[in-house]
Amino acid sequence: MRSSPASAFRALRYPDYRRWATADFVSVTGAWMQNLGLNWFVLTKTGSPGLLGLSLLFQALPGVLLASWAGALADRWPAQRVLYVTQALHGVLALVLAGVAWADGPLGAVYAIALAGGVVSVFDGPALGRFGSQLVTREDLSNALGLGSILSSGGRILGMGLAGALVAVTGVPVLFLINALSFGAVLFALARVRPEGIHPIASSPPERAGVRAGVRYVCGHRPLIVLFALTFVLSSLGRNYQVTMAAMSQGPLHAGAAGYSTLSVVFAAGTIVGGFVAASRQELTLHLVLAMALGTSVLQAFSGAAPDLWTFAVAVFPIAVGAVVLDTATSTRIQLDSDEDMRGRVLAAKGMVTAASGAVGGPLLGWMSETAGAGHALQVAGAVTVAATAGAWALFSWMKERRDLPRQQKWARLAAVHPASPSVDLPPVADKAVVRPPRGPQWQRPGRRRTGRIARRRNRARSHASVE
């Protein structure tokens, strides 16, 4: 369902959100300048897409190990205070990286800085999610996420364009220095946020605090598990275009650094369009998530057969559109469908999945590009993501069918599949009681099942008691 053009920008009515969005645009611009510079620095220093994927592994690895604790921290501590620390640390690390690149330091130092940046990002992500959701009302959260995608995409285009123009003139270290300065805008915006502009969300009470409570909460929601599993496959094999675009430019497309920069700008332009599509929709549904996942996966499989740069760019553009709509819809559903006091840990779980996918997908795609070629790597990855999306669609359909059935009808259908013994007469069903069939599984609660033997034993005891 689409909204009017004016309501597509309704989140900008909040002054604190406007300031925060402006600072985010500046920071994202600097971050993408650093990303392009770092990728190109590693690729030109080593000539290996596999070692480029290894740098992504070091950035993603802390998220796999520390995300649970970072989410629990975000649910207990004020997000604004956490962001003061993490954003300042990001700026310091960018300065150190600029110094290492200026001195043409060893690759190990670059990997160490990437690892440290990954640690900071683990604690930064859940706090960013909670803080951003406090700058608007719940009704405008999906619109704020869509506008955030637009600004991030605009920052990506500007950052990639500036980086492509500056890297040949000033070298890579200047890109890292600009990124370090961009974090000053974020710290300034944090200081200008007014207390009356904050829309508080619930914090965890002591009995629901901690890592174990968050793990129990996530594991108790099967739709979240399926969504996270799909996100892992899509992010590992369908979102690592930093690796595949660089490998395609250097390999079968023979486009070099200029081609890589062109593809990056085309991809960023597609993300802007995708942000507008997401922001213009009044509701971002699970059906939209699955449709976008399927569309981008099919396009990715076809993009591997592109014969030249511009054909590949034509395929990359709609992939970028669908990727942003998919990511925005996924983030919206995760935040709105989870409890407020668990939001930080749920976002941390999503961050853990994304980090794990980066840790697996970056090196895997780099290895596939080296051994089988970048084009074949895209085709195989696209086929796998299509299969994963189809499986997730089937699971969600099954869960929706079970959820829409009243509880008594579920057991009636189970009894039809596993008919009761003719000698057993089931007593009438009371208003709130549920009589389970003598054969088949007996469900205690979602995620727990008792064997049919226990179910039959309990029903025999119940029928003997009724006869007496």
Summary of the structure (lengths in Angstrom):
residues: 468
radius of gyration: 25.2
end to end distance: 59.9
largest distance: 94.0
contacts: 1679
relative contact order: 0.14
helix: 80%
strand: 2%
